[in-house]
């Protein structure tokens, strides 16, 4: 049908100039499509009503599509020359052609923005029209059609910065959304037709030009900054020196009310603790540490909004050296500077909070105060510690003495060996493993001070892992192939009776029941700890092997297995460590019945009185079944048949023995 209409038009208008109506015969159809150069189907329809409302209303189609000016044969060729806006807008075209966009992204012309990407095609409106894509409130969306959308497009050779959300959260974006037409938009800092690379000395965002760019609106701040030491350093080619965006950010520029706190911590401190900058420019090394340790620094860290920051004393834009007579921290200006926050300031007070005053070398009195208190702390606290150690070991000796004659064998030598191997290897694994995960922790620095670097830490960790695995394999052999081991495995298995036992225990300690819980050889807490240890060892061994030999493992396993193993290894380590510290150490040290320590892990023995108190069902089973009696002292074996016998023996000792044998009348 289209071809028939075109043929009729050709015959009628062969001698007349082409009109928009001629074009709209086909292009008025909204379903009319064609293929672009990439072979993608696109719409070729044009809404005449929209076009007539655009800035180009009244223009002929061929004014822009000039290669169709003399076309008389329809349909015209599918491929047309791109519209050249520069035919009318030559000044803008000349300027644009030299920019980052106009240079076609350097060898990526298919991704370079065209005039129509920003201004539209047949719907171009003046920038003053709120519907226009170049209206000031619409610019963030227009620019971010590329700069945010293309961040996730895989065919680009680089990622575009995602700036829209940052800009809208900043003070400029908030003013824009509130309708202030004077608010800076994208093209305020990045002129629309003259955007240059940031490394181009002519770019508005070149490091040396940023001050002037921001100063276009912030005139007073630029004048102050231009006199600062930062500006002078920049002008002499020190590109590491701070400019506007280093302190305020590039797009998410904060309101001045919060800028001081952000600058004080995120900028001033970051730069002045940078080891490379401090070394390269011989900057003072203690300015940050003395500030952070001062009342001002501590109150900032606590979130006090009116606390003094770096800018409070040194100024925000006009930062000058202390020897400069106009500097806020010059000796002659200190009273005035401190008086901004303090009243009745004296020169002595003003000098008391300088960086130098915080140092020992800045005030000899500080040296002697520090020396005296170091001696006092070491002497007094050391004496207190020694005093408590003497008391602690007295109770240890008493506990050991109590177990000397009247005891029960809790663990045999092989079991003590297994526990010691696990305890030592686990402790070393925890320390060396967490040292990798938390390298900035103080205790990790202490390890470094004794010569443990990353190489030695890794070796120590792996050797400890091997020891733990070997101990675990020995334990498997022990519980499967020895009589004693099989017996212990049977006793430490979970039973249905463990549930009412746990409920009774909680009721007793909550005061809901007067009946004291009576346990077998192992109570429910000891069983839970044991089987948690078994589970943890299996998990840590498997994930540890994956992390030790990732190349081999990924030869037959998916790649995600390495990161998954790393996470499991880390979280299982946290779980195991906290379980040991909070649960296990409570029952063997902190628990009132065990304090100052359950010595079974060292001696293998348990006080018979303590065993009778906590594990009466264990001892009763031994006496009833006549099994494992060798765990009891010979004196008890020979004279006691029941729990009551043992209780009386412990109460009356040798006297009870003589009563039973009839030696006392």
WOHU-V909326 format. One record per run of one state. SS is the DSSP state (helix for helix, strand for strand, loop for the rest). FROM is the first residue (numbers start at 1). TO is the last residue. If there is no record, write none. Layout:
[[SS,FROM,TO] [SS,FROM,TO]]
This chain:
[[loop,1,1] [helix,2,13] [loop,14,19] [helix,20,27] [loop,28,32] [strand,33,35] [loop,36,40] [strand,41,43] [loop,44,47] [helix,48,53] [loop,54,60] [helix,61,64] [loop,65,65] [helix,66,68] [loop,69,84] [helix,85,87] [loop,88,89] [helix,90,97] [loop,98,108] [helix,109,111] [loop,112,114] [helix,115,119] [loop,120,138] [helix,139,147] [loop,148,148] [helix,149,152] [loop,153,163] [helix,164,169] [loop,170,170] [helix,171,177] [loop,178,185] [helix,186,189] [loop,190,209] [helix,210,215] [loop,216,218] [helix,219,226] [loop,227,228] [helix,229,235] [loop,236,243] [helix,244,248] [loop,249,255] [helix,256,272] [loop,273,274] [helix,275,281] [loop,282,286] [helix,287,292] [loop,293,294] [helix,295,301] [loop,302,309] [helix,310,314] [loop,315,330] [helix,331,338] [loop,339,346] [helix,347,351] [loop,352,354] [helix,355,358] [loop,359,363] [helix,364,405] [loop,406,406] [strand,407,409] [loop,410,412] [helix,413,437] [loop,438,441] [helix,442,449] [loop,450,453] [helix,454,481] [loop,482,482] [helix,483,491] [loop,492,496] [helix,497,509] [loop,510,523] [helix,524,548] [loop,549,549] [helix,550,553] [loop,554,559] [helix,560,590] [loop,591,599] [helix,600,603] [loop,604,604] [strand,605,607] [helix,608,614] [loop,615,615] [helix,616,625] [loop,626,628] [helix,629,631] [strand,632,632] [loop,633,633] [helix,634,639] [loop,640,642] [helix,643,652] [loop,653,653] [helix,654,661] [loop,662,665]]
